[in-house]
Amino acid sequence: MKVKQLTMSAILLAIGAILHYIVPGIFAGMKPDFLLSMMFLAIFINFNGTNVAATSIACGLISALTTTFPGGQIPNIIDKCLTGVVVGVMIYGLSKISIPQTVKMGIIGFIGTLVSGTAFLGSAYLLVGLPGGASFGALFMGVVIPASIGNVIFTILLYQIIARVRLNRVTLSE
């Protein structure tokens, strides 16, 4: 990876880490994951295998360090690594389809957040259990679905800002 690409990914992840840290937990320690939106943007803007792996692992570690979910460190790492791979495959697949970039970012934001939430809740359930006696379905419906909708909006807005200041793949590869 070039220094410019690495720097852009690091800035996006730093912003995501700050948001992830300061946003309070909503239900049983679960909260919207703005770091996830930043991960999607970093992977989308600097799409290559190395960046997908590095960004996913870095997001997993940052998320693990800032989680408010009891015992959520390992599930965060698992979910970010799995989500990074899925998002990478989606970006590759969507690159073959002629639709606006904004729509692509919305699709990535929604499906990526669903994958992340499902992987997180599933691994948390298996490794540490879900807090407060909450069921998988209740947490999925109460946190993951609203977070997915929120991440669509957040991801599209951030992509529009990045596109307007022309920090896209072309400028980063120069």
Summary of the structure (lengths in Angstrom):
residues: 174
radius of gyration: 15.4
end to end distance: 12.1
largest distance: 52.2
contacts: 598
relative contact order: 0.16
helix: 78%
strand: 1%
